[in-house]
Amino acid sequence: MKSRIAIAVMATLAVAPFAQAQTGLPLPAQTDALSQNVSDLWWDPAQSGWGVALFQSGTFIYAVVFAYDDSGRPTWFAGHLDAQASGSYTGPLYTTTGPWFGSPVYVPGLVTRTQVGTMTLTLQGNGAATLTYNVGGQSVSRTVVRQSLTPSDLTGTFKVQSTLTASGCTSGGNNGTTAGTSNFTVTNTGGNNLQVAWQSPSGGTCSFNGSPTQSGRFASLTNSNYTCSTGETGTMSFSNLSSVNGIFSGQVSGNTNSNGCSYSGGFGGLNSLSTFGTSQQ
């Protein structure tokens, strides 16, 4: 899904994006592959009909592959994957049998679990992943991506804890990490257009435009040109944007044209007007 988006971001990215403060909420990680939360439905768009559901808890992933056997009958395999130092997740792969689903009496003792192979999930820098597994003597390797079901509803007013790191600046005095509390407002202006306002306690206004894309449960806004009231211009990208049960979070990265800085950071906060229990994705 692609739609036009108009963004007005109130922040001071050029000099001091946010006032110095300690953040009280966990913020999205920025680059490390193992820090990405992979919980989602994944598939190969060119091979509709099978896929893998990933459920992540810390450094552990429970993976369920739904596919077909050599007779064309539906089957599934369950992987128990642990994070590796290499940046991938690896573990045993199981198949199970059990009592008929329609049986009036369920007998847990009839459930069997048999390891039939191993599975490895390796995340790629472009947001895709390589899924490799073997069942008996049959090996499979596929490139998979998150499957998008519905577009994220990012609208709301959020009090956000943010960090932003500037590096490689022409003037060394502009390098460093700042953090603080700001207000982040996302409104739908009609015609699949969004307006985002990011107001920093240190003042200043930056605005940019772009087209959002959806990848599974996350939205992103890539390579958006921005201009600031301080005179700074550059390109910014927002990724891993999510708004669920009133909790809004995402990551930001980009480069400035005017002072040579590269930016990276993240934000997370609450929708002060939302009711918990109402899910937005």
N, C-alpha and C positions, 0 to 999 in steps of 0.2 A: 504494500500500500504506500503510495506516495501522494502527498498533498502539499500545497504551498503553505508557507509559514512566514509570518512577519513577527520579528522579535525586537523588543526594546529592552535592553538589559541595563539596569542602573547599578553600576559598580565603578570602582576606580581601578582599572586594570593597568593603567600606565605607570602610576607612581606608587600608590598604596592601595591595592584592591580591597583590603579589609583591615579594620582596626585590629591591633594585636589583642588576642584573647585566647583562652584555652577552650577547645571545643568539648562539648558535653556529650555528643552523640557519635557513635562509630561512623566513619566516613568510608565511601567506596574506595577500594584500592585502585591503583593507577595503571600498573604495567605488568606485574608478575602474573604469569599464567595460572598458578595455583591459587591466586587470590580471587579469581573470577568465580562467581556463583553460577554453576551450569544447570541448576534446576530448571527444566523446561522439557518440551516435547521437541525432539530432533528428527530430521529426516533428510533424504536425498530427493530434491524436487523432481529429478528426472526418473525416480523410481517410486512413484506414489503407490501406497499399498502396504508398505512396511515402515518401521521406524524404531526409535528407541526413546523411552521415557527415562529421564535422569532426575534423581532426587538426592540433593547434596546436603550433608550435615557435617560442618567442619571440613575435615580432610578426607571424609568418607563419602562415596557415591554408591547408591543403590540403583542399578541400571536394569531396565526390563526391555529386552528386544522382542518385538512382535513381528513374526515373519511366517514363512511357510516351509513345510518339510518337503522331501523329495517326491511326495505324492500330491503336493498342492494343498495340503490341509494346514489350517492355521496352527501355529505353535509359538511358544515363547521360551526365552531363556533369561535367567536372572544372574546379574554380575554383582559381586561384592568388591568394589574397587577402593584401593587406598592410594593416597598421594605419594609420589616418588620424588626423589631429589632431582630427577631429570626434568620435572615439570609435567609429567604425565600421571595418569591414574591406572593402576593395574591390579588384577585380582582374579580369583576363580570364577568360573561360569557354571551355573547349575541348571538342571532340568528337574521338574517335579511331577509327581502323579498324586492323585488323591481321590476321595469319594465323589460320586456324581453330585453335581450342584443341586439337583432337584430332590435329593434324598431327604426324607422327613427327619432323619437322624444323622447328624454329622459326627463322624468318628475320626478325631484327630490322628489316632494311631495309624490310619490308613495312608497318611501323607508320607511320601518318600522324597528325599532330596539326593540327587546324584550329581557329582561334579563331572562335567563332560568336556571341560576345556578351560581356557583362560580368556580374558578380555583386557584390552588396553585402550584408553581414551587419551588422545593427545590433542590439546588445543592449539589452534593456529592463530597467527597474529591478525588475520583478516576476519576473525569471528567465527570461522568454521572449525571443525574438529575432524580428526581421523579416528575412526572406530575400527579396531582390529580385533577379531575373535576367532576361535577355532572350536569346532564341535566334532569330536572324534578326529578323523583325519582330514576334515574339510575346513580350510581356512578362508576367512572373509576379511576384506579391507575396503572400507567405504569412507568417502568424505561426506560429512553430514553438517547441516546447519539448523539453527532454531526454526521451528515451524510456527508461523504467525497465525493465530486464530482470529483475534479481533484487535483493532488499533487501541493503543493506550489512551486512556482519558487522563490527561495531565493537568486539567483545570483545577484551580483552587488558589488559596492564599496560604503561604507556608512561612513559618519562622525557621530559617535555615542556619545551621552551623556549617561553615565552609573553611576550606584551606586552599591556598593557591601559592604555588612555588614558581618563582621566576629564576631562570638560569641563562647563562650565555649573554647577558645584557652588555651593551656597549660600555655603559658605566657600571663598574662593579658595585656601586652603591645601590643599584636597583635589584641586585640579586638577593634571593632569600625567600623565606616562607612566611606568609601572614595568615592569620586566622581570625574569625570573628562571627558575629551574629548579624544576619541581614534578613530582609523580607523578600520573598520570591512569590510573584503573582503570575498565574497563567490563566488567560481568558480566551474563550473561543469567540472570534469576531465574525463568524459565518463563512460559508463557502470553504469549509475545511481549512480555514486560516486560524492560526493561534497568535496571540500577542503575549509575550513574556516580559515582565518587568522585574529586574533584580536590583533592589535598592540597598546600597551599602551604607553603614553608619559613617564612613569616612567621606561620603559624598561623591559626586561625579556621575556621569551618565554615559553608557556605551550602548549602541544599538547595532543590530545585525539582522540579516535576512537569509533564509535557506529553506530547504525542503526536507521534512522529516521522513524517516523510513522506519519500518517496524521489523524487528527481528525477534520472534518469539514473544516473550513477555516484556521486552525492552524496546524503547524507541530511541532514535538518535537524530542528531542534526549535524551534518558533516560539512566542513570547509565553508563556513559562513563568514562573509566579510563583515567587519564591524568598524564603527567609528565612535570615538569618545569625545566628550565635551572638553577634554584636556588636549585634544588635537591628535591623539594617538589613533592609528588605523592598523588593521591586521586581519587575521583569519582565525576563527575559533570553531571548535567542534564540541558538541555535547553528546555523550554516549551513555549507555546503560541507564537511560531515563525511565523511572518507574514511579508510579503513584498507587499504592495499595493500602487500603484501610487508613487513609489519611497520612501515611508516611511517604514523603517525597524524597528521592535521592537520584544522584547521577554523578557523572565525571565530566571534566572539562579539560581541553588541551588546545594549544594554538600557538601562534607566533605573531609578534608585532612587526609592523613595517618601519616604525619610527625610532625605536630604541634598541633593536636587536634581541629582545628578550624572547625566550620560549617559555610558555606557561603550561603547568599541569596541576590538577587538583581535583577535589571532589566536594560534594555537599550532601547534607541529609537533614531533614527536619519534618515538622508536623504541620498538618493543615489545621489551623486554629478554629476553622468553621465546620470541620467535618465531624461525622459521627462514626466512632470506631465500630467495625463490624460491617460497614458498607465498603465492598471491595471495588477498587478502580484499577484497571490494568490496561 
